[in-house]
């Protein structure tokens, strides 16, 4: 793996696949206070998230969309900038195809960052890798539930820590929509540093609702380099079209579990 690949691809792949998978079940750890009046407990929130992720994953057959990649690197050995527009098609359960529409700027970033991101994202969708990044209690410790009512329903927040750190997972804060019980926002850092060259990385990922489904909306990643450089990558997701899908069912009342979350 080249210097540039290690330097500039921290953990975007996990989030690209993150919201489409059907999680398994386990036991949550609540280190915070008890629920306020009308608020769900952390077990109820996680159970509903598990339940609805299973439902969404089983219902979503195929979709397509357009992505805009923008990269700026400032530092050793030189400043670089690049852009790329890509059309992506997803077919369940884990097949992604990419078609480059346009590209400009540094060929080094295009070949060793943008194209590598797409290759690694396809790799992450393989069964053995996809199972590692599922947001569930078998893969993650989940605790510290907070509830702050929000007009956009992105009201529940929880802390997450992977039980086994891999290049595909993360540690940080996850927000859950209080109506659809889907992950709507993530603020995190890589669970395992991809390279000694990277001093720190902060990842901010947003999801948006498209029809009945929650799909990636924007991903911003900023890495600080040990030699004093800074890499900033933004991926914007637009023009979604749900090609095939089944009708969704709603979540069961709190306290009950679907067969998939037992």
DOPA-611116 format. One line per field, with one value per residue: x, y, z of N, C-alpha, C, CB in turn. Coordinates in steps of 0.05 Angstrom, whole numbers, always signed. Glycine has a CB too. Example, Ala and Ser with C-alpha at 12.3 -4.5 7.8 and 13.67 -1.06 7.14 Angstrom:
<rs>
n_u: [+264;+257]
n_v: [-114;-45]
n_w: [+156;+142]
ca_u: [+246;+273]
ca_v: [-90;-21]
ca_w: [+156;+143]
c_u: [+264;+258]
c_v: [-66;+1]
c_w: [+156;+157]
cb_u: [+226;+282]
cb_v: [-89;-12]
cb_w: [+181;+114]
</rs>
This chain:
<rs>
n_u: [+17;+12;+45;+9;-41;-45;-42;-88;-137;-175;-226;-272;-300;-328;-372;-400;-422;-449;-504;-537;-541;-565;-570;-548;-566;-555;-529;-540;-501;-515;-491;-509;-559;-626;-686;-721;-788;-830;-789;-749;-712;-642;-638;-687;-683;-639;-658;-701;-674;-643;-685;-711;-669;-661;-710;-708;-662;-679;-719;-699;-681;-653;-616;-596;-548;-513;-447;-403;-337;-289;-224;-174;-107;-58;+8;+67;+89;+75;+23;-42;-101;-164;-221;-279;-333;-382;-423;-464;-487;-528;-541;-578;-552;-503;-476;-440;-431;-390;-386;-345;-358;-335;-271;-220;-160;-109;-77;-53;-83;-132;-123;-100;-130;-188;-203;-185;-216;-266;-255;-242;-290;-323;-298;-309;-362;-365;-387;-357;-330;-370;-400;-369;-376;-427;-474;-485;-497;-464;-418;-405;-395;-445;-468;-487;-535;-569;-622;-648;-698;-712;-728;-719;-721;-675;-657;-639;-578;-518;-460;-408;-365;-321;-316;-276;-224;-220;-199;-245;-283;-306;-302;-342;-394;-463;-523;-593;-653;-715;-764;-763;-724;-671;-602;-579;-538;-466;-409;-343;-281;-228;-227;-181;-119;-103;-51;+16;+30;-15;-37;-85;-155;-218;-284;-344;-409;-469;-536;-592;-663;-692;-747;-771;-724;-659;-603;-533;-514;-477;-407;-353;-285;-228;-160;-103;-35;+27;+73;+57;+19;-47;-106;-166;-227;-286;-348;-405;-471;-520;-580;-610;-644;-692;-693;-715;-757;-787;-849;-846;-853;-875;-840;-844;-882;-850;-811;-826;-801;-776;-771;-721;-689;-679]
n_v: [-24;+44;+105;+148;+123;+100;+145;+177;+151;+140;+118;+116;+78;+42;+73;+82;+33;+25;+41;+5;-47;-107;-111;-154;-183;-170;-149;-88;-35;+8;+65;+113;+159;+141;+136;+195;+220;+188;+177;+129;+71;+53;+0;-8;+30;+10;-42;-28;-2;-45;-79;-48;-38;-89;-98;-56;-72;-120;-104;-68;-71;-51;+7;+71;+124;+188;+210;+259;+270;+306;+328;+355;+365;+389;+401;+362;+319;+359;+406;+385;+376;+349;+326;+286;+256;+207;+153;+109;+42;+1;-66;-110;-167;-141;-116;-69;-23;+20;+78;+122;+189;+240;+272;+310;+349;+328;+271;+234;+235;+220;+168;+140;+152;+165;+124;+81;+83;+68;+16;-8;-1;-36;-83;-82;-96;-150;-212;-231;-186;-148;-165;-149;-95;-83;-47;-68;-104;-147;-134;-83;-45;-9;+50;+102;+132;+189;+237;+285;+323;+336;+377;+351;+299;+271;+250;+215;+197;+159;+127;+90;+33;-9;-80;-110;-81;-62;-46;-31;-12;+35;+84;+123;+172;+162;+181;+170;+167;+185;+169;+136;+101;+97;+104;+169;+205;+208;+217;+206;+168;+130;+62;+34;+56;+73;+81;+97;+147;+179;+223;+238;+229;+254;+238;+256;+239;+240;+218;+213;+213;+174;+162;+106;+94;+101;+133;+146;+215;+257;+258;+276;+278;+290;+289;+294;+300;+269;+296;+347;+359;+364;+331;+335;+308;+305;+275;+278;+258;+248;+253;+205;+145;+98;+35;-17;-44;-71;-62;-28;-47;-19;-3;-48;-39;-10;-53;-100;-150;-163;-224;-223;-198;-227]
n_w: [+0;-17;+6;+1;-1;+50;+80;+68;+69;+117;+144;+113;+87;+120;+137;+90;+78;+123;+138;+112;+128;+160;+227;+281;+345;+417;+480;+510;+542;+592;+616;+632;+657;+679;+637;+616;+627;+582;+549;+515;+539;+535;+519;+493;+451;+422;+409;+376;+335;+316;+299;+259;+223;+204;+178;+139;+110;+89;+56;+18;-47;-93;-112;-139;-147;-145;-134;-106;-101;-64;-52;-11;+2;+45;+57;+72;+18;-17;-37;-55;-96;-115;-154;-165;-200;-192;-212;-177;-166;-127;-110;-73;-35;-24;-67;-102;-155;-192;-233;-265;-278;-285;-275;-243;-230;-183;-206;-174;-126;-147;-168;-124;-80;-88;-125;-96;-51;-72;-88;-38;-12;-41;-26;+29;+29;+23;+52;+97;+114;+118;+161;+204;+210;+224;+261;+320;+381;+387;+360;+379;+440;+471;+499;+547;+534;+509;+506;+467;+446;+378;+322;+273;+286;+299;+352;+393;+423;+426;+454;+423;+419;+387;+398;+377;+345;+278;+210;+187;+223;+275;+329;+371;+370;+360;+328;+331;+295;+323;+305;+259;+275;+254;+239;+239;+242;+251;+290;+294;+305;+274;+295;+293;+277;+211;+193;+213;+198;+203;+250;+275;+263;+245;+234;+204;+191;+154;+147;+103;+90;+40;+6;+37;+61;+93;+72;+56;+61;+68;+77;+115;+125;+163;+168;+209;+198;+219;+202;+198;+160;+130;+113;+79;+63;+27;+14;-23;-30;-78;-119;-113;-130;-117;-141;-137;-86;-27;+9;+70;+140;+202;+265;+322;+383;+441;+482;+459;+415;+350;+311;+289;+326;+370]
ca_u: [+0;+29;+44;-15;-64;-46;-45;-112;-161;-178;-247;-297;-314;-347;-397;-414;-437;-459;-532;-553;-539;-584;-554;-555;-574;-536;-536;-529;-490;-524;-476;-520;-582;-650;-700;-740;-816;-837;-765;-742;-687;-622;-645;-709;-673;-622;-675;-716;-654;-638;-709;-717;-647;-667;-733;-699;-644;-694;-738;-686;-670;-633;-618;-573;-544;-489;-429;-383;-314;-271;-202;-153;-85;-39;+30;+89;+111;+65;-6;-57;-130;-176;-250;-289;-362;-385;-450;-462;-511;-527;-560;-577;-548;-479;-462;-438;-417;-384;-379;-334;-370;-316;-250;-202;-141;-86;-80;-45;-106;-153;-116;-92;-150;-215;-208;-180;-240;-287;-246;-244;-319;-333;-286;-323;-389;-364;-400;-339;-323;-395;-409;-352;-383;-455;-478;-500;-485;-443;-394;-400;-406;-462;-475;-489;-558;-579;-645;-653;-718;-703;-748;-713;-724;-649;-659;-625;-549;-506;-432;-402;-337;-320;-304;-251;-218;-210;-197;-272;-302;-301;-311;-352;-422;-483;-550;-614;-679;-734;-788;-757;-703;-649;-579;-581;-512;-444;-385;-327;-254;-222;-221;-154;-105;-95;-23;+31;+31;-39;-37;-113;-176;-245;-303;-372;-425;-497;-554;-618;-684;-700;-770;-773;-697;-639;-579;-512;-520;-451;-385;-330;-263;-205;-138;-79;-12;+48;+93;+45;+0;-76;-121;-195;-242;-316;-364;-433;-488;-543;-595;-618;-668;-697;-700;-733;-759;-812;-862;-837;-871;-865;-828;-863;-882;-827;-814;-830;-778;-781;-757;-694;-673;-679]
ca_v: [+0;+68;+126;+164;+107;+97;+172;+192;+135;+131;+98;+124;+55;+31;+89;+79;+9;+24;+43;-13;-74;-117;-118;-176;-174;-174;-136;-61;-27;+35;+78;+139;+160;+128;+151;+215;+213;+185;+171;+101;+63;+47;-26;-4;+44;-9;-62;-17;+2;-72;-88;-33;-43;-115;-93;-40;-87;-141;-91;-53;-88;-38;+36;+83;+152;+201;+219;+279;+269;+329;+323;+375;+358;+411;+393;+346;+334;+381;+410;+371;+378;+333;+323;+264;+250;+178;+141;+84;+25;-19;-88;-126;-156;-127;-111;-41;-18;+49;+88;+149;+208;+261;+274;+333;+354;+311;+243;+218;+232;+205;+139;+128;+157;+162;+97;+62;+84;+52;-12;-17;-2;-61;-103;-82;-107;-179;-222;-234;-159;-134;-173;-136;-67;-80;-34;-86;-108;-167;-121;-58;-37;+14;+60;+131;+143;+216;+243;+314;+325;+353;+379;+332;+272;+259;+258;+197;+196;+137;+122;+63;+25;-37;-99;-117;-59;-69;-23;-25;-1;+61;+89;+150;+179;+155;+191;+153;+180;+175;+161;+113;+85;+94;+122;+194;+221;+195;+231;+184;+166;+102;+45;+25;+75;+60;+86;+113;+175;+194;+230;+236;+231;+259;+232;+264;+226;+245;+202;+226;+194;+172;+144;+93;+85;+121;+129;+167;+242;+271;+247;+294;+266;+307;+275;+310;+283;+273;+314;+374;+363;+361;+320;+338;+294;+308;+260;+287;+238;+261;+241;+178;+133;+71;+20;-38;-46;-80;-43;-31;-48;-2;-16;-57;-23;-13;-75;-124;-155;-179;-249;-219;-185;-244]
ca_w: [+0;-20;+27;-2;+6;+79;+91;+62;+71;+145;+151;+100;+76;+139;+138;+65;+79;+150;+142;+95;+137;+180;+251;+299;+372;+439;+505;+512;+568;+596;+637;+637;+675;+670;+617;+624;+622;+554;+534;+515;+550;+514;+508;+474;+427;+407;+398;+353;+314;+305;+285;+234;+204;+191;+160;+116;+94;+74;+37;-3;-68;-110;-115;-152;-140;-155;-112;-113;-83;-65;-34;-8;+20;+49;+73;+60;+6;-34;-35;-76;-97;-136;-154;-181;-199;-196;-210;-161;-166;-106;-112;-48;-8;-20;-92;-110;-180;-195;-260;-263;-297;-291;-256;-248;-208;-179;-214;-151;-109;-162;-170;-99;-59;-97;-136;-75;-34;-84;-86;-11;-6;-52;-9;+54;+26;+24;+76;+120;+123;+124;+188;+223;+212;+231;+287;+337;+407;+385;+350;+393;+465;+467;+526;+550;+519;+515;+490;+463;+425;+356;+300;+251;+299;+305;+380;+411;+418;+442;+450;+413;+419;+377;+416;+364;+327;+252;+193;+177;+243;+286;+356;+372;+378;+339;+333;+321;+290;+343;+291;+241;+287;+235;+245;+223;+243;+264;+295;+303;+297;+268;+318;+289;+259;+186;+187;+233;+188;+211;+278;+285;+242;+254;+213;+208;+170;+156;+130;+96;+83;+12;+7;+63;+68;+101;+56;+61;+51;+67;+93;+117;+140;+165;+181;+215;+192;+238;+192;+198;+138;+136;+91;+82;+42;+29;-5;-23;-43;-89;-142;-108;-142;-108;-165;-128;-57;-16;+27;+98;+163;+223;+288;+342;+407;+458;+500;+443;+397;+326;+312;+282;+347;+394]
c_u: [+18;+26;+18;-40;-67;-52;-73;-137;-165;-200;-273;-314;-335;-373;-413;-432;-455;-490;-549;-554;-560;-569;-565;-561;-552;-547;-524;-519;-498;-509;-486;-544;-606;-666;-718;-768;-821;-813;-760;-716;-668;-628;-667;-700;-657;-639;-691;-698;-648;-661;-713;-694;-651;-689;-724;-681;-658;-711;-724;-672;-648;-638;-594;-571;-518;-473;-410;-361;-297;-249;-183;-132;-66;-17;+51;+78;+102;+35;-19;-87;-141;-207;-257;-319;-366;-415;-447;-489;-507;-549;-556;-567;-522;-463;-463;-421;-414;-377;-370;-346;-350;-295;-232;-183;-119;-92;-72;-68;-128;-148;-112;-111;-178;-220;-203;-203;-262;-280;-250;-274;-331;-322;-301;-350;-389;-375;-382;-331;-348;-404;-393;-362;-412;-457;-497;-485;-464;-417;-386;-410;-421;-472;-480;-511;-565;-603;-649;-672;-709;-725;-744;-714;-698;-643;-643;-595;-537;-476;-427;-372;-336;-306;-278;-246;-207;-209;-224;-290;-291;-309;-320;-381;-440;-510;-570;-640;-700;-761;-784;-737;-682;-626;-580;-555;-491;-421;-365;-298;-249;-217;-192;-141;-96;-65;-10;+32;+8;-39;-65;-131;-203;-264;-331;-389;-455;-513;-580;-638;-692;-722;-772;-745;-679;-612;-559;-519;-494;-431;-362;-309;-239;-183;-114;-55;+11;+69;+81;+25;-29;-90;-151;-209;-272;-328;-393;-448;-514;-557;-601;-643;-670;-708;-720;-733;-786;-824;-852;-859;-858;-853;-850;-862;-858;-832;-818;-807;-787;-764;-727;-677;-674;-651]
c_v: [+25;+87;+141;+149;+105;+124;+182;+176;+124;+110;+104;+100;+44;+47;+86;+54;+8;+23;+23;-41;-81;-126;-142;-165;-180;-160;-108;-55;+2;+46;+105;+138;+145;+146;+172;+205;+211;+177;+141;+96;+56;+19;-24;+9;+25;-31;-53;-12;-24;-81;-74;-35;-69;-111;-78;-56;-108;-129;-78;-72;-76;-8;+46;+113;+163;+212;+240;+278;+294;+325;+346;+365;+381;+401;+378;+324;+357;+383;+397;+375;+361;+331;+299;+261;+222;+171;+114;+69;+4;-40;-106;-154;-139;-122;-81;-38;+12;+55;+117;+166;+229;+261;+297;+336;+333;+282;+225;+214;+215;+175;+126;+134;+151;+133;+75;+61;+66;+23;-23;-19;-28;-85;-105;-94;-138;-189;-222;-207;-144;-140;-158;-107;-62;-67;-51;-91;-130;-154;-97;-58;-11;+25;+91;+144;+171;+221;+273;+317;+345;+354;+359;+303;+258;+264;+241;+197;+175;+136;+94;+58;-4;-55;-110;-95;-71;-44;-15;-12;+24;+62;+118;+152;+174;+167;+174;+169;+168;+167;+136;+93;+76;+112;+146;+211;+205;+215;+212;+187;+136;+86;+36;+44;+62;+63;+102;+142;+192;+198;+228;+240;+235;+255;+241;+255;+231;+226;+218;+206;+197;+152;+132;+86;+108;+114;+151;+193;+258;+259;+267;+281;+285;+292;+295;+291;+290;+293;+342;+379;+359;+352;+323;+326;+297;+291;+268;+267;+250;+243;+212;+170;+104;+55;-2;-40;-57;-60;-49;-34;-30;-17;-26;-39;-29;-37;-101;-126;-170;-204;-245;-207;-202;-253]
c_w: [+0;+4;+25;+6;+36;+92;+90;+61;+99;+149;+137;+92;+95;+139;+112;+65;+104;+152;+127;+106;+157;+205;+265;+326;+392;+463;+506;+540;+572;+621;+644;+656;+663;+651;+630;+617;+592;+537;+536;+529;+528;+502;+487;+448;+409;+394;+374;+330;+300;+288;+259;+214;+189;+170;+135;+98;+77;+52;+14;-22;-84;-110;-130;-144;-151;-132;-123;-92;-87;-44;-35;+11;+21;+67;+57;+42;-12;-30;-60;-74;-119;-132;-172;-178;-207;-194;-197;-163;-144;-112;-87;-54;-5;-45;-100;-135;-183;-224;-257;-286;-305;-269;-263;-224;-207;-187;-191;-132;-122;-161;-143;-75;-68;-107;-114;-56;-46;-83;-58;-2;-17;-35;+17;+53;+25;+51;+100;+131;+132;+153;+210;+229;+219;+258;+303;+363;+408;+376;+366;+422;+461;+494;+524;+534;+528;+496;+491;+440;+403;+335;+278;+261;+304;+334;+399;+403;+437;+435;+441;+413;+409;+396;+404;+343;+300;+235;+182;+197;+256;+316;+357;+380;+354;+347;+319;+318;+309;+331;+275;+254;+267;+245;+227;+223;+259;+267;+308;+294;+290;+294;+317;+269;+234;+179;+209;+224;+197;+241;+290;+261;+255;+230;+221;+184;+175;+137;+125;+87;+54;+10;+35;+75;+76;+87;+61;+47;+48;+86;+92;+135;+139;+181;+185;+213;+211;+228;+189;+177;+148;+111;+97;+58;+47;+6;-2;-40;-52;-110;-138;-123;-131;-132;-158;-98;-50;+3;+56;+118;+184;+246;+307;+366;+425;+477;+485;+424;+373;+328;+305;+304;+372;+399]
cb_u: [-19;+22;+67;-18;-62;-19;-26;-108;-161;-183;-251;-291;-294;-335;-390;-395;-418;-449;-541;-541;-512;-601;-554;-533;-599;-508;-529;-551;-460;-554;-446;-529;-590;-668;-717;-734;-835;-848;-740;-741;-691;-594;-653;-732;-656;-600;-695;-731;-629;-632;-734;-722;-621;-675;-755;-685;-623;-711;-755;-665;-692;-634;-622;-575;-545;-496;-414;-396;-297;-287;-188;-165;-71;-53;+20;+107;+128;+72;-13;-50;-139;-164;-264;-275;-378;-369;-463;-455;-516;-532;-555;-604;-547;-462;-474;-426;-432;-361;-403;-303;-395;-329;-234;-218;-155;-77;-63;-22;-117;-155;-91;-64;-148;-222;-189;-154;-251;-291;-217;-229;-334;-324;-257;-325;-401;-336;-410;-315;-309;-417;-405;-324;-376;-469;-490;-507;-506;-451;-398;-413;-383;-486;-453;-464;-582;-557;-670;-626;-745;-676;-749;-686;-741;-626;-687;-637;-535;-519;-416;-414;-324;-306;-323;-253;-197;-229;-179;-284;-308;-316;-289;-348;-424;-485;-551;-619;-687;-739;-798;-747;-715;-657;-552;-604;-517;-435;-389;-338;-234;-199;-240;-152;-82;-111;-21;+60;+33;-64;-26;-119;-176;-249;-303;-374;-419;-504;-561;-613;-709;-675;-767;-789;-685;-636;-586;-485;-539;-456;-376;-338;-256;-211;-129;-81;-3;+61;+103;+67;+6;-88;-114;-202;-234;-325;-361;-436;-493;-536;-579;-621;-667;-718;-675;-725;-755;-808;-893;-819;-876;-887;-809;-856;-908;-821;-836;-857;-756;-774;-769;-693;-683;-698]
cb_v: [+0;+82;+145;+175;+79;+87;+190;+205;+111;+154;+98;+141;+33;+32;+118;+78;-15;+47;+70;-13;-79;-140;-94;-198;-187;-163;-153;-40;-31;+36;+79;+152;+189;+120;+133;+242;+233;+209;+186;+90;+39;+47;-45;+12;+68;-20;-73;+9;+15;-92;-84;-4;-43;-136;-78;-15;-101;-157;-71;-34;-97;-49;+50;+80;+155;+224;+195;+308;+243;+356;+297;+402;+332;+436;+375;+334;+315;+376;+440;+341;+408;+304;+348;+237;+270;+163;+139;+89;+12;-6;-105;-127;-178;-141;-128;-23;-30;+57;+86;+149;+220;+289;+248;+359;+355;+312;+237;+233;+259;+215;+136;+136;+187;+181;+92;+69;+113;+61;-15;+2;+22;-64;-98;-54;-96;-189;-250;-250;-144;-141;-203;-135;-53;-107;-6;-112;-113;-189;-112;-35;-34;+7;+54;+143;+124;+238;+229;+329;+335;+342;+407;+338;+255;+271;+258;+169;+223;+110;+128;+60;+27;-37;-123;-145;-40;-90;-29;-50;-22;+82;+83;+164;+208;+125;+221;+128;+178;+196;+184;+122;+61;+101;+106;+211;+249;+169;+257;+157;+176;+100;+20;-4;+89;+71;+100;+103;+174;+180;+258;+258;+206;+288;+202;+295;+196;+275;+175;+247;+198;+165;+122;+67;+69;+120;+128;+157;+257;+301;+219;+322;+238;+334;+251;+323;+287;+247;+305;+393;+344;+388;+291;+368;+264;+337;+229;+316;+214;+288;+245;+173;+133;+71;+8;-65;-18;-107;-46;-7;-77;+16;+2;-86;-27;+12;-71;-123;-170;-163;-269;-201;-158;-268]
cb_w: [+25;-46;+24;-30;-7;+90;+78;+36;+50;+162;+181;+76;+68;+167;+143;+41;+79;+166;+135;+68;+148;+168;+270;+299;+381;+431;+529;+505;+570;+600;+630;+611;+680;+693;+599;+611;+635;+543;+545;+486;+569;+526;+530;+487;+435;+424;+420;+362;+324;+328;+303;+241;+218;+212;+174;+126;+112;+93;+51;+10;-86;-139;-88;-183;-109;-175;-100;-114;-90;-60;-42;+1;+10;+61;+95;+82;-11;-64;-34;-77;-100;-137;-164;-174;-218;-175;-238;-132;-193;-78;-138;-35;+12;-1;-115;-88;-204;-176;-279;-265;-285;-293;-253;-254;-182;-150;-239;-137;-100;-191;-187;-92;-50;-119;-159;-59;-30;-113;-95;+8;-17;-81;-4;+64;+1;+19;+71;+113;+101;+104;+191;+214;+187;+231;+283;+323;+428;+366;+321;+378;+487;+448;+547;+542;+521;+512;+501;+458;+437;+344;+289;+238;+281;+286;+388;+410;+423;+436;+476;+384;+448;+350;+421;+350;+339;+239;+169;+166;+264;+270;+377;+346;+388;+334;+323;+339;+261;+364;+273;+215;+301;+206;+242;+234;+257;+249;+313;+293;+319;+249;+318;+279;+274;+163;+160;+235;+158;+202;+282;+306;+224;+266;+206;+211;+168;+148;+144;+74;+101;-7;-14;+61;+46;+132;+25;+52;+70;+73;+84;+128;+128;+179;+164;+243;+163;+244;+165;+196;+116;+147;+85;+85;+40;+26;-2;-34;-23;-102;-167;-78;-173;-84;-178;-141;-44;-2;+25;+105;+173;+233;+302;+350;+423;+475;+519;+428;+413;+300;+293;+258;+352;+390]
</rs>
